[in-house]
Amino acid sequence: MTNTPALQVGDIVELDVTGIAHGGVCVARHEGRVVFVSDTIPGERVRARVTEARKKSFARAATLEVLEASADRRPHVWPEAALDRDPDERAGGAEFGHITLERQRALKAEVLVDALSRFGGLEADTIASISGGSLEVEAAPGDDEENGLGWRTRVRLHIDPESGVVGPYAARSRTVIPVESLPLASEGIGFIAPLDDLMPDLEAVDLIAPSADDPRMLVSYPGERTRAGEKDTIQESVGGREFLVRAGGFWQVHREAPNTLFEAVRDAILELIDAGRFDAGATNLDLYGGAGLLAAAMAEAAGPTLKVTTVEADAGATDDAAENLSELVGALALTSRVDRYLADLLKAPAPVRERLRRATVVLDPPRSGAGGEVCAQLGELRPANLVYVACDPVALARDTKTLGELGYKISSLRAFDLFPHTHHLEALAVFTR
């Protein structure tokens, strides 16, 4: 076997890009070694600079020049992230901005299918079947007409501690990049974005443009854990229904995401009702419930007899959920870590456990997924149905495998492009026992 010198940071290489990987980078090989390369598209040939080379069999690189372009390449939607800049000076947060929207969605579907196959233990035929024939990443309303721009209602900008310059970080870096525009941000964000200001006394600013309230800025001071204004309440509107939310609390970022996920969860519950699998009077749960958006979706499907407990670790969000679900007699909002709450349920009397076995659990965990402990607890509690909202395909896939080993079968799967021009997507999977 020939000993090929390992790639070094700074090396310039030509690469044939063959595939897509999770995380917004593509896959190539250089003399047998895997190279994850950014700012390209499968099928292209590029000249790239090695940015990381920790192992002989693995490296990362950034595209410098496209030698053979894909038909799906377009001018980048964000000039400050384009190829004519040095990779260290490209704004992060729009890593698919050089790709047509149609191809972006195809790549995201490919990543999700690959994750479910490799980490979830699902066969390709099974994935196709539960997705209605083939998995498609669904566009949010209005995105095709706007070329996937103007959707972000939450944006974090960072402050260079020496110069006071305001901007996003460069990709995979904490270098602040000054920018003249935020093309993915909503109009309200654009009005208040301090892109021309110097703010040396601050660490970061969070820009928020609620759907039913005025845009505002939350500021972070160095050494402070909380942001000024984060506990203020704001109003969000979802399908004509008003939601009270803390300004610094979690809310879906895309302008259409709350309504899209509300309808997706509602429709999933309606399908369970039609199949005779939903019991409105059972101990139904909304885990990682935030301000109660998905519990409200359950209620719209199941009607006023629904009993549901929404569980959220953030006390402010729990207060908001209690207010947002106040018209639902059978709703209860609790502040607790999900694993601790489920551990308490495992100690509950037999009648409570029996109602849980007839229940439907909606869960919208953080990017890391529900994880082995929570999945194991759900497996022991044995609710009839799980409606799982996921923002990370690999985390969903790992939990799918765990849940499968615990007796749950994935029965349906949808995916949504709620982060255009980035590698992120949202998925909704339904599991039944």
C-alpha positions, 0 to 999 in steps of 0.5 A: 500500500502506498503511503500518501502524505496526509493533507495539511491545513492550507493545501490547495486541492482539486476535488470531484464532489460526489455527494452530500453530507449532514451539516451543509457540506458535500463529500469528495475524496482526495487520493482515497481520503474523505474531504468534506467541502463547503460551498459546492454541489454534488457533481461539481469539480472545484479547487478548494483549500484545506481548512481542517486535517485532524486525521489521515482519512478525513479533512475539511475544505472550502471551495475557492473556485468552481472548475466544472459547475452544476446546472443547479448553481446560482449566484449566491443570495448573500454577496457577503457569503459568495465565492469571490470572498476568501472563505475566512471572510464569508458570512455564515448561515446561508450555506446553500445560498448558491443552489436552486431551491429545488435542488436544495430540497432534493439534497435535504431529502437525500440527507434525511433518507440517508440518516434514516437508513444508516442510523434509523435502520429503515429500508429505502422501501419503508421510507418511501412507503411511509412518505407516500411514495417518495420523500419530498421536502415541502416548501413553505407558503410564499418561499418559491415566489420570494426565492426563499428570502425574507423568512427569518423572524429571529436573527442573532448578530454578534459584536467584535469585542475590539472594533465593535462591528456588528454582524454574523459569524463566519462559517465554523468560526467566531469571526464577526463578518460586517455585512450590508444586508440580511437577505434571509431576514424578514422586513421587520428585522431589516428595519431594526438591524444595526448593521452600520453601528458600532457597539463595543460595549455589547456581546450580541444582539437578538432581533425579533419580528413577531407576526402580531407585534412590533420588531424589537432588539434584545441585547447581551452584555459581556458576562451577563446570562440574560438579555435585556428585554428577554422576559417581555411578552410579545404576540404571535398570530397563527392561523388567526389564533393569538399566542403570548410568547416571551421575547427571548423564548423559543418560537419557530424562526420561519414566518410560516413555520408555526402555522405549517407545524400547527397544521401538520400536527393537527392533521397527524392527530386527525389521521389517528382519530380516523384510524380509531387510534386517538383517545381524547380522554387519555393522559395525552402529552405535549413534551418540550411544549414551549408556549403551547403551540402544538398542544393547541394543534392537538386541541383543534383536531380533538376538540374541547374534550381533549385532556393534554399536559404540556411539559416544558423546562422553561418556567416563562414558557410554561406560564405562556402555555398556561395562558395560551391554553386557558380556554381548553378545560382539560389542558395543564401546563407544567414546568419540568425537565421531560426526563424527570417528568416521565420518571415521575410518571413511571412511579404513578399508580396503575390507573394513571399508567393505563390512561397513558397507554391509550395516550398520544404524545407529541414531542418537539425536542431540541436539536439533539433529539429526545435521546436514549433515556427519554425514548426508553422512558416512553417505551416503558410507559407505552403510549399508543402513539408518538407524534415527533417533530424533529429539526435534525435528521440524524437525531431523529434517525437515532431515536427512530432506531431506539423507538423501533427496538422498544416496539414502535413502528414509524407509520408516516413521515413528512419533511418541510423546508423551513430554513431555505438557503441553509442545510436545516429542515424540519420533519414530522414522524408518527410512531404507533405501537 
